[in-house]
Amino acid sequence: MLYNLKRLTGYAFGFILFYAPVALFQRCLFYLLYGSWQPQSIHGLCFRIPIEHVLDGIIWRLTPISMLSTLLLLAAAFFLGPVFCGRLCPAGAFTEYLSKLVPSKFQISWRRYTEIAPIRYGMLAGFCLVPFFGGILACSYCNFFLFDLLANYYTRGYFISLTSSLLLTAIMWVLVFGIFTKGGRGFCNFLCPVGAAQGLMHAIGCKLPFVLRVRVDKNQCIGCGLCEKKCPMESAELVDGKAQINQHNCICCGVCQHVCPVQAISYGRKHE
């Protein structure tokens, strides 16, 4: 109960940090850069546009807030893991918790049918290569922005005309890859370039001993499978009767660590 409360508190804090009307992170960064306290929205923060332009170099011509925010996000993913996804992102948490209302027999475990990491990174590669062909995808299927519409605009009484792109995003995010996907984070796994970029940075960082990651003590693991059953990203699985964490899509949310009955899973540095 305490763990779930802490997780919900983290996502609520993420909403306060990144979403209007508070947008505390953007306001603080704006104040540090320009010396004034101004109202901000999620558009000033946008992680997707810098990631889309990381290969063509346009990232260095974007707004300082967007550019610095993205660099901080990727640095945090390298040293701490994708904690933004696992502990702060309200959009990812929304479908994860919503999926708990649907019986598991109606949900798809995508890992049974395909490898997640190749599709995840394939989508990221396509996302970053599109600008070379004159296209832009950053705003086309953004669940982070859609959550802003749902949580802010509608609750304040504004009428929003949803485009076909946003409607398709809603269907994929909330339904197909949301409540009808095991763990509720199929959109995070397959379609979110921000999550994929963090996963890539985390996987690279995990090759170094001093970065933080989710670790499994194989000697202590009893192979009960609870971590595999409860992991919202399907990154925990049993291999030869022992738990194993796929760092390419682990979001360091702590669910596996919380449900492990023998405390074989922990979050920390690699033991030499």
Phi and psi restraints in degrees (value plus and minus 20) as a CYANA .aco file:
   2 LEU   PHI     -83.7   -43.7
   2 LEU   PSI     -60.1   -20.1
   3 TYR   PHI     -82.1   -42.1
   3 TYR   PSI     -66.7   -26.7
   4 ASN   PHI     -82.2   -42.2
   4 ASN   PSI     -58.1   -18.1
   5 LEU   PHI     -85.0   -45.0
   5 LEU   PSI     -59.8   -19.8
   6 LYS   PHI     -85.5   -45.5
   6 LYS   PSI     -59.1   -19.1
   7 ARG   PHI     -84.7   -44.7
   7 ARG   PSI     -66.9   -26.9
   8 LEU   PHI     -82.6   -42.6
   8 LEU   PSI     -57.8   -17.8
   9 THR   PHI     -83.4   -43.4
   9 THR   PSI     -58.9   -18.9
  10 GLY   PHI     -82.7   -42.7
  10 GLY   PSI     -62.2   -22.2
  11 TYR   PHI     -90.4   -50.4
  11 TYR   PSI     -55.9   -15.9
  12 ALA   PHI     -84.4   -44.4
  12 ALA   PSI     -59.4   -19.4
  13 PHE   PHI     -85.5   -45.5
  13 PHE   PSI     -58.0   -18.0
  14 GLY   PHI     -81.7   -41.7
  14 GLY   PSI     -58.2   -18.2
  15 PHE   PHI     -83.3   -43.3
  15 PHE   PSI     -63.2   -23.2
  16 ILE   PHI     -85.4   -45.4
  16 ILE   PSI     -56.7   -16.7
  17 LEU   PHI     -88.4   -48.4
  17 LEU   PSI     -63.2   -23.2
  18 PHE   PHI    -130.6   -90.6
  18 PHE   PSI     -41.4    -1.4
  19 TYR   PHI    -124.5   -84.5
  19 TYR   PSI     126.1   166.1
  20 ALA   PHI     -89.0   -49.0
  20 ALA   PSI     133.0   173.0
  21 PRO   PHI    -104.6   -64.6
  21 PRO   PSI     -28.2    11.8
  22 VAL   PHI    -101.9   -61.9
  22 VAL   PSI     -82.1   -42.1
  23 ALA   PHI      27.3    67.3
  23 ALA   PSI      32.1    72.1
  24 LEU   PHI     -82.3   -42.3
  24 LEU   PSI     -58.1   -18.1
  25 PHE   PHI     -82.3   -42.3
  25 PHE   PSI     -69.5   -29.5
  26 GLN   PHI     -83.2   -43.2
  26 GLN   PSI     -59.7   -19.7
  27 ARG   PHI     -84.1   -44.1
  27 ARG   PSI     -63.1   -23.1
  28 CYS   PHI     -86.0   -46.0
  28 CYS   PSI     -62.2   -22.2
  29 LEU   PHI     -86.1   -46.1
  29 LEU   PSI     -59.4   -19.4
  30 PHE   PHI     -83.3   -43.3
  30 PHE   PSI     -60.0   -20.0
  31 TYR   PHI     -85.1   -45.1
  31 TYR   PSI     -61.3   -21.3
  32 LEU   PHI     -85.5   -45.5
  32 LEU   PSI     -54.5   -14.5
  33 LEU   PHI    -103.0   -63.0
  33 LEU   PSI     -58.7   -18.7
  34 TYR   PHI    -140.4  -100.4
  34 TYR   PSI     -26.5    13.5
  35 GLY   PHI      56.6    96.6
  35 GLY   PSI      -3.4    36.6
  36 SER   PHI    -157.0  -117.0
  36 SER   PSI     134.1   174.1
  37 TRP   PHI    -122.9   -82.9
  37 TRP   PSI      85.5   125.5
  38 GLN   PHI    -141.2  -101.2
  38 GLN   PSI     129.4   169.4
  39 PRO   PHI     -80.4   -40.4
  39 PRO   PSI     122.6   162.6
  40 GLN   PHI    -154.5  -114.5
  40 GLN   PSI     142.3   182.3
  41 SER   PHI    -150.1  -110.1
  41 SER   PSI     157.8   197.8
  42 ILE   PHI     -88.9   -48.9
  42 ILE   PSI     -38.4     1.6
  43 HIS   PHI     -87.7   -47.7
  43 HIS   PSI     -53.0   -13.0
  44 GLY   PHI     -89.5   -49.5
  44 GLY   PSI     -45.2    -5.2
  45 LEU   PHI    -103.0   -63.0
  45 LEU   PSI     -54.4   -14.4
  46 CYS   PHI     -34.1     5.9
  46 CYS   PSI      95.7   135.7
  47 PHE   PHI    -105.1   -65.1
  47 PHE   PSI     -46.7    -6.7
  48 ARG   PHI     -89.1   -49.1
  48 ARG   PSI     -62.7   -22.7
  49 ILE   PHI     -83.1   -43.1
  49 ILE   PSI     -66.8   -26.8
  50 PRO   PHI     -80.6   -40.6
  50 PRO   PSI     -59.7   -19.7
  51 ILE   PHI     -85.1   -45.1
  51 ILE   PSI     -58.4   -18.4
  52 GLU   PHI     -83.4   -43.4
  52 GLU   PSI     -50.7   -10.7
  53 HIS   PHI    -126.7   -86.7
  53 HIS   PSI       0.0    40.0
  54 VAL   PHI     -90.5   -50.5
  54 VAL   PSI     -47.8    -7.8
  55 LEU   PHI    -107.1   -67.1
  55 LEU   PSI     -52.4   -12.4
  56 ASP   PHI    -110.1   -70.1
  56 ASP   PSI     -20.5    19.5
  57 GLY   PHI      64.5   104.5
  57 GLY   PSI     -23.7    16.3
  58 ILE   PHI     -88.3   -48.3
  58 ILE   PSI     -39.0     1.0
  59 ILE   PHI     -71.4   -31.4
  59 ILE   PSI     -53.9   -13.9
  60 TRP   PHI     -98.7   -58.7
  60 TRP   PSI     -25.3    14.7
  61 ARG   PHI    -126.9   -86.9
  61 ARG   PSI     -15.4    24.6
  62 LEU   PHI    -103.5   -63.5
  62 LEU   PSI     156.4   196.4
  63 THR   PHI     -82.5   -42.5
  63 THR   PSI     123.6   163.6
  64 PRO   PHI     -75.9   -35.9
  64 PRO   PSI     -58.1   -18.1
  65 ILE   PHI     -83.3   -43.3
  65 ILE   PSI     -67.1   -27.1
  66 SER   PHI     -84.5   -44.5
  66 SER   PSI     -65.2   -25.2
  67 MET   PHI     -84.9   -44.9
  67 MET   PSI     -68.6   -28.6
  68 LEU   PHI     -86.5   -46.5
  68 LEU   PSI     -58.1   -18.1
  69 SER   PHI     -81.6   -41.6
  69 SER   PSI     -62.1   -22.1
  70 THR   PHI     -88.2   -48.2
  70 THR   PSI     -61.3   -21.3
  71 LEU   PHI     -83.5   -43.5
  71 LEU   PSI     -59.6   -19.6
  72 LEU   PHI     -85.1   -45.1
  72 LEU   PSI     -60.7   -20.7
  73 LEU   PHI     -80.5   -40.5
  73 LEU   PSI     -67.1   -27.1
  74 LEU   PHI     -89.9   -49.9
  74 LEU   PSI     -56.2   -16.2
  75 ALA   PHI     -85.9   -45.9
  75 ALA   PSI     -60.8   -20.8
  76 ALA   PHI     -83.2   -43.2
  76 ALA   PSI     -60.3   -20.3
  77 ALA   PHI     -84.4   -44.4
  77 ALA   PSI     -56.3   -16.3
  78 PHE   PHI     -86.1   -46.1
  78 PHE   PSI     -66.3   -26.3
  79 PHE   PHI    -111.3   -71.3
  79 PHE   PSI     -49.1    -9.1
  80 LEU   PHI    -136.5   -96.5
  80 LEU   PSI     -32.4     7.6
  81 GLY   PHI      72.9   112.9
  81 GLY   PSI     151.7   191.7
  82 PRO   PHI     -93.0   -53.0
  82 PRO   PSI      39.2    79.2
  83 VAL   PHI     -88.7   -48.7
  83 VAL   PSI     -42.6    -2.6
  84 PHE   PHI     -80.5   -40.5
  84 PHE   PSI     -66.2   -26.2
  85 CYS   PHI     -87.7   -47.7
  85 CYS   PSI     -64.7   -24.7
  86 GLY   PHI    -102.6   -62.6
  86 GLY   PSI     -37.0     3.0
  87 ARG   PHI    -154.6  -114.6
  87 ARG   PSI     -29.1    10.9
  88 LEU   PHI    -150.1  -110.1
  88 LEU   PSI     -46.1    -6.1
  89 CYS   PHI     -96.1   -56.1
  89 CYS   PSI      89.9   129.9
  90 PRO   PHI     -87.3   -47.3
  90 PRO   PSI     -51.5   -11.5
  91 ALA   PHI     -85.3   -45.3
  91 ALA   PSI     -61.9   -21.9
  92 GLY   PHI     -89.1   -49.1
  92 GLY   PSI     -60.0   -20.0
  93 ALA   PHI     -86.3   -46.3
  93 ALA   PSI     -54.2   -14.2
  94 PHE   PHI     -76.2   -36.2
  94 PHE   PSI     -70.9   -30.9
  95 THR   PHI     -96.0   -56.0
  95 THR   PSI     -49.6    -9.6
  96 GLU   PHI     -81.1   -41.1
  96 GLU   PSI     -68.7   -28.7
  97 TYR   PHI     -93.8   -53.8
  97 TYR   PSI     -52.7   -12.7
  98 LEU   PHI     -85.3   -45.3
  98 LEU   PSI     -54.6   -14.6
  99 SER   PHI     -86.3   -46.3
  99 SER   PSI     -40.1    -0.1
 100 LYS   PHI     -88.4   -48.4
 100 LYS   PSI     -34.7     5.3
 101 LEU   PHI    -101.9   -61.9
 101 LEU   PSI     -32.8     7.2
 102 VAL   PHI    -123.5   -83.5
 102 VAL   PSI     110.7   150.7
 103 PRO   PHI     -77.4   -37.4
 103 PRO   PSI     121.6   161.6
 104 SER   PHI     -80.1   -40.1
 104 SER   PSI     -45.7    -5.7
 105 LYS   PHI     -87.2   -47.2
 105 LYS   PSI     -37.1     2.9
 106 PHE   PHI    -118.0   -78.0
 106 PHE   PSI     -16.0    24.0
 107 GLN   PHI    -128.1   -88.1
 107 GLN   PSI     128.1   168.1
 108 ILE   PHI    -116.1   -76.1
 108 ILE   PSI     111.5   151.5
 109 SER   PHI    -116.5   -76.5
 109 SER   PSI      80.0   120.0
 110 TRP   PHI     -84.7   -44.7
 110 TRP   PSI     -45.9    -5.9
 111 ARG   PHI     -85.5   -45.5
 111 ARG   PSI     -42.2    -2.2
 112 ARG   PHI     -89.5   -49.5
 112 ARG   PSI     -41.8    -1.8
 113 TYR   PHI    -131.6   -91.6
 113 TYR   PSI     -40.1    -0.1
 114 THR   PHI    -177.4  -137.4
 114 THR   PSI     139.7   179.7
 115 GLU   PHI     -98.9   -58.9
 115 GLU   PSI     110.9   150.9
 116 ILE   PHI     -96.6   -56.6
 116 ILE   PSI     -66.3   -26.3
 117 ALA   PHI     -77.9   -37.9
 117 ALA   PSI     -65.8   -25.8
 118 PRO   PHI     -81.1   -41.1
 118 PRO   PSI     -60.0   -20.0
 119 ILE   PHI     -87.9   -47.9
 119 ILE   PSI     -61.4   -21.4
 120 ARG   PHI     -78.7   -38.7
 120 ARG   PSI     -68.7   -28.7
 121 TYR   PHI     -96.4   -56.4
 121 TYR   PSI     -47.7    -7.7
 122 GLY   PHI     -84.6   -44.6
 122 GLY   PSI     -61.7   -21.7
 123 MET   PHI     -84.5   -44.5
 123 MET   PSI     -60.8   -20.8
 124 LEU   PHI     -82.8   -42.8
 124 LEU   PSI     -63.3   -23.3
 125 ALA   PHI     -82.4   -42.4
 125 ALA   PSI     -64.1   -24.1
 126 GLY   PHI     -82.9   -42.9
 126 GLY   PSI     -59.5   -19.5
 127 PHE   PHI     -79.8   -39.8
 127 PHE   PSI     -61.6   -21.6
 128 CYS   PHI    -100.0   -60.0
 128 CYS   PSI     -40.9    -0.9
 129 LEU   PHI    -111.4   -71.4
 129 LEU   PSI     -40.9    -0.9
 130 VAL   PHI     -74.2   -34.2
 130 VAL   PSI     -61.5   -21.5
 131 PRO   PHI     -77.8   -37.8
 131 PRO   PSI     -46.8    -6.8
 132 PHE   PHI     -89.4   -49.4
 132 PHE   PSI     -36.0     4.0
 133 PHE   PHI    -130.6   -90.6
 133 PHE   PSI      -3.4    36.6
 134 GLY   PHI      62.3   102.3
 134 GLY   PSI      -6.5    33.5
 135 GLY   PHI    -129.4   -89.4
 135 GLY   PSI     143.4   183.4
 136 ILE   PHI    -159.0  -119.0
 136 ILE   PSI     107.8   147.8
 137 LEU   PHI    -135.4   -95.4
 137 LEU   PSI     -27.5    12.5
 138 ALA   PHI     -74.0   -34.0
 138 ALA   PSI     -60.2   -20.2
 139 CYS   PHI    -119.1   -79.1
 139 CYS   PSI     -19.0    21.0
 140 SER   PHI     -94.4   -54.4
 140 SER   PSI     -56.8   -16.8
 141 TYR   PHI    -162.0  -122.0
 141 TYR   PSI      38.0    78.0
 142 CYS   PHI    -115.7   -75.7
 142 CYS   PSI      83.5   123.5
 143 ASN   PHI     -90.9   -50.9
 143 ASN   PSI     -44.8    -4.8
 144 PHE   PHI     -83.0   -43.0
 144 PHE   PSI     -63.3   -23.3
 145 PHE   PHI     -91.2   -51.2
 145 PHE   PSI     -59.4   -19.4
 146 LEU   PHI     -82.3   -42.3
 146 LEU   PSI     -58.1   -18.1
 147 PHE   PHI     -84.2   -44.2
 147 PHE   PSI     -55.5   -15.5
 148 ASP   PHI     -82.2   -42.2
 148 ASP   PSI     -61.5   -21.5
 149 LEU   PHI     -82.5   -42.5
 149 LEU   PSI     -66.2   -26.2
 150 LEU   PHI     -86.5   -46.5
 150 LEU   PSI     -62.6   -22.6
 151 ALA   PHI    -104.0   -64.0
 151 ALA   PSI     -49.7    -9.7
 152 ASN   PHI    -125.6   -85.6
 152 ASN   PSI     -78.1   -38.1
 153 TYR   PHI     -86.2   -46.2
 153 TYR   PSI     -66.9   -26.9
 154 TYR   PHI     -86.8   -46.8
 154 TYR   PSI     -58.6   -18.6
 155 THR   PHI     -90.0   -50.0
 155 THR   PSI     -39.4     0.6
 156 ARG   PHI    -117.8   -77.8
 156 ARG   PSI     -13.0    27.0
 157 GLY   PHI      68.0   108.0
 157 GLY   PSI      -9.9    30.1
 158 TYR   PHI    -103.8   -63.8
 158 TYR   PSI     129.2   169.2
 159 PHE   PHI    -116.5   -76.5
 159 PHE   PSI     104.4   144.4
 160 ILE   PHI    -131.7   -91.7
 160 ILE   PSI     105.3   145.3
 161 SER   PHI    -105.9   -65.9
 161 SER   PSI      85.4   125.4
 162 LEU   PHI     -95.4   -55.4
 162 LEU   PSI     106.8   146.8
 163 THR   PHI     -96.6   -56.6
 163 THR   PSI     147.3   187.3
 164 SER   PHI     -81.4   -41.4
 164 SER   PSI     -53.5   -13.5
 165 SER   PHI     -84.9   -44.9
 165 SER   PSI     -64.2   -24.2
 166 LEU   PHI     -88.7   -48.7
 166 LEU   PSI     -56.7   -16.7
 167 LEU   PHI     -83.9   -43.9
 167 LEU   PSI     -63.0   -23.0
 168 LEU   PHI     -84.4   -44.4
 168 LEU   PSI     -60.2   -20.2
 169 THR   PHI     -80.6   -40.6
 169 THR   PSI     -63.4   -23.4
 170 ALA   PHI     -81.6   -41.6
 170 ALA   PSI     -62.7   -22.7
 171 ILE   PHI     -83.9   -43.9
 171 ILE   PSI     -65.5   -25.5
 172 MET   PHI     -90.4   -50.4
 172 MET   PSI     -62.8   -22.8
 173 TRP   PHI     -91.9   -51.9
 173 TRP   PSI     -70.7   -30.7
 174 VAL   PHI    -104.8   -64.8
 174 VAL   PSI     -58.1   -18.1
 175 LEU   PHI    -117.9   -77.9
 175 LEU   PSI     -94.1   -54.1
 176 VAL   PHI     -78.4   -38.4
 176 VAL   PSI     -73.9   -33.9
 177 PHE   PHI    -119.7   -79.7
 177 PHE   PSI      -9.2    30.8
 178 GLY   PHI    -131.3   -91.3
 178 GLY   PSI    -117.9   -77.9
 179 ILE   PHI     -88.7   -48.7
 179 ILE   PSI     -42.2    -2.2
 180 PHE   PHI    -120.5   -80.5
 180 PHE   PSI      -2.5    37.5
 181 THR   PHI    -138.6   -98.6
 181 THR   PSI     117.5   157.5
 182 LYS   PHI     -77.4   -37.4
 182 LYS   PSI     103.3   143.3
 183 GLY   PHI      68.9   108.9
 183 GLY   PSI     -39.1     0.9
 184 GLY   PHI      55.5    95.5
 184 GLY   PSI     -11.8    28.2
 185 ARG   PHI    -140.4  -100.4
 185 ARG   PSI      16.0    56.0
 186 GLY   PHI     -84.2   -44.2
 186 GLY   PSI     -56.4   -16.4
 187 PHE   PHI     -83.1   -43.1
 187 PHE   PSI     -61.5   -21.5
 188 CYS   PHI     -81.6   -41.6
 188 CYS   PSI     -58.7   -18.7
 189 ASN   PHI     -91.0   -51.0
 189 ASN   PSI     -64.8   -24.8
 190 PHE   PHI    -126.4   -86.4
 190 PHE   PSI     -51.0   -11.0
 191 LEU   PHI    -138.5   -98.5
 191 LEU   PSI     -26.8    13.2
 192 CYS   PHI    -113.9   -73.9
 192 CYS   PSI      90.0   130.0
 193 PRO   PHI     -87.7   -47.7
 193 PRO   PSI     -47.9    -7.9
 194 VAL   PHI     -88.0   -48.0
 194 VAL   PSI     -63.1   -23.1
 195 GLY   PHI     -85.9   -45.9
 195 GLY   PSI     -60.6   -20.6
 196 ALA   PHI     -84.7   -44.7
 196 ALA   PSI     -60.7   -20.7
 197 ALA   PHI     -83.5   -43.5
 197 ALA   PSI     -60.3   -20.3
 198 GLN   PHI     -86.8   -46.8
 198 GLN   PSI     -60.1   -20.1
 199 GLY   PHI     -80.7   -40.7
 199 GLY   PSI     -59.8   -19.8
 200 LEU   PHI     -85.5   -45.5
 200 LEU   PSI     -64.7   -24.7
 201 MET   PHI     -83.2   -43.2
 201 MET   PSI     -59.5   -19.5
 202 HIS   PHI     -85.4   -45.4
 202 HIS   PSI     -63.6   -23.6
 203 ALA   PHI     -82.5   -42.5
 203 ALA   PSI     -57.1   -17.1
 204 ILE   PHI     -88.8   -48.8
 204 ILE   PSI     -64.6   -24.6
 205 GLY   PHI     -82.5   -42.5
 205 GLY   PSI     -51.9   -11.9
 206 CYS   PHI     -86.2   -46.2
 206 CYS   PSI     -31.6     8.4
 207 LYS   PHI     -96.5   -56.5
 207 LYS   PSI     -31.8     8.2
 208 LEU   PHI    -123.4   -83.4
 208 LEU   PSI     124.5   164.5
 209 PRO   PHI     -94.3   -54.3
 209 PRO   PSI     -39.9     0.1
 210 PHE   PHI    -115.1   -75.1
 210 PHE   PSI     -24.2    15.8
 211 VAL   PHI    -106.7   -66.7
 211 VAL   PSI     138.7   178.7
 212 LEU   PHI    -109.4   -69.4
 212 LEU   PSI     120.9   160.9
 213 ARG   PHI    -177.0  -137.0
 213 ARG   PSI     147.2   187.2
 214 VAL   PHI    -100.5   -60.5
 214 VAL   PSI     105.9   145.9
 215 ARG   PHI    -139.8   -99.8
 215 ARG   PSI     131.1   171.1
 216 VAL   PHI    -140.2  -100.2
 216 VAL   PSI     107.8   147.8
 217 ASP   PHI    -106.6   -66.6
 217 ASP   PSI      81.4   121.4
 218 LYS   PHI     -83.5   -43.5
 218 LYS   PSI     -49.3    -9.3
 219 ASN   PHI     -90.1   -50.1
 219 ASN   PSI     -48.1    -8.1
 220 GLN   PHI    -112.9   -72.9
 220 GLN   PSI     -44.8    -4.8
 221 CYS   PHI     -83.3   -43.3
 221 CYS   PSI     113.9   153.9
 222 ILE   PHI    -125.1   -85.1
 222 ILE   PSI     -17.3    22.7
 223 GLY   PHI      47.5    87.5
 223 GLY   PSI      14.2    54.2
 224 CYS   PHI     -93.5   -53.5
 224 CYS   PSI     -44.5    -4.5
 225 GLY   PHI      64.0   104.0
 225 GLY   PSI     -14.9    25.1
 226 LEU   PHI     -84.5   -44.5
 226 LEU   PSI     -57.8   -17.8
 227 CYS   PHI     -83.3   -43.3
 227 CYS   PSI     -61.4   -21.4
 228 GLU   PHI     -84.1   -44.1
 228 GLU   PSI     -59.9   -19.9
 229 LYS   PHI     -90.1   -50.1
 229 LYS   PSI     -56.2   -16.2
 230 LYS   PHI    -117.2   -77.2
 230 LYS   PSI     -36.7     3.3
 231 CYS   PHI     -80.3   -40.3
 231 CYS   PSI     100.4   140.4
 232 PRO   PHI     -89.6   -49.6
 232 PRO   PSI     -40.7    -0.7
 233 MET   PHI    -121.1   -81.1
 233 MET   PSI     -20.8    19.2
 234 GLU   PHI      36.2    76.2
 234 GLU   PSI      16.3    56.3
 235 SER   PHI    -114.6   -74.6
 235 SER   PSI     -34.7     5.3
 236 ALA   PHI    -117.2   -77.2
 236 ALA   PSI     113.3   153.3
 237 GLU   PHI    -172.8  -132.8
 237 GLU   PSI     140.8   180.8
 238 LEU   PHI    -111.5   -71.5
 238 LEU   PSI     107.6   147.6
 239 VAL   PHI    -146.3  -106.3
 239 VAL   PSI      97.4   137.4
 240 ASP   PHI      35.7    75.7
 240 ASP   PSI      18.4    58.4
 241 GLY   PHI      59.1    99.1
 241 GLY   PSI     -12.6    27.4
 242 LYS   PHI    -147.7  -107.7
 242 LYS   PSI     126.4   166.4
 243 ALA   PHI     -87.0   -47.0
 243 ALA   PSI     123.2   163.2
 244 GLN   PHI    -162.0  -122.0
 244 GLN   PSI     119.0   159.0
 245 ILE   PHI    -128.3   -88.3
 245 ILE   PSI     105.2   145.2
 246 ASN   PHI    -104.8   -64.8
 246 ASN   PSI      87.3   127.3
 247 GLN   PHI     -89.0   -49.0
 247 GLN   PSI     -34.4     5.6
 248 HIS   PHI     -91.9   -51.9
 248 HIS   PSI     -43.5    -3.5
 249 ASN   PHI    -155.3  -115.3
 249 ASN   PSI      -5.3    34.7
 250 CYS   PHI     -93.0   -53.0
 250 CYS   PSI     114.9   154.9
 251 ILE   PHI    -130.9   -90.9
 251 ILE   PSI      -7.0    33.0
 252 CYS   PHI      33.5    73.5
 252 CYS   PSI      19.8    59.8
 253 CYS   PHI     -98.2   -58.2
 253 CYS   PSI     -41.2    -1.2
 254 GLY   PHI      69.5   109.5
 254 GLY   PSI     -16.6    23.4
 255 VAL   PHI     -82.5   -42.5
 255 VAL   PSI     -66.9   -26.9
 256 CYS   PHI     -82.1   -42.1
 256 CYS   PSI     -60.3   -20.3
 257 GLN   PHI     -84.1   -44.1
 257 GLN   PSI     -58.2   -18.2
 258 HIS   PHI     -89.3   -49.3
 258 HIS   PSI     -58.6   -18.6
 259 VAL   PHI    -107.9   -67.9
 259 VAL   PSI     -32.2     7.8
 260 CYS   PHI     -84.9   -44.9
 260 CYS   PSI      99.8   139.8
 261 PRO   PHI     -94.5   -54.5
 261 PRO   PSI     -36.0     4.0
 262 VAL   PHI    -137.7   -97.7
 262 VAL   PSI      -9.8    30.2
 263 GLN   PHI      35.7    75.7
 263 GLN   PSI      21.8    61.8
 264 ALA   PHI    -103.3   -63.3
 264 ALA   PSI     -32.5     7.5
 265 ILE   PHI    -131.4   -91.4
 265 ILE   PSI     113.4   153.4
 266 SER   PHI    -163.5  -123.5
 266 SER   PSI     145.5   185.5
 267 TYR   PHI    -136.5   -96.5
 267 TYR   PSI      98.8   138.8
 268 GLY   PHI     156.3   196.3
 268 GLY   PSI    -181.3  -141.3
 269 ARG   PHI    -104.0   -64.0
 269 ARG   PSI     139.6   179.6
 270 LYS   PHI     -93.5   -53.5
 270 LYS   PSI     114.6   154.6
 271 HIS   PHI    -101.3   -61.3
 271 HIS   PSI     114.6   154.6
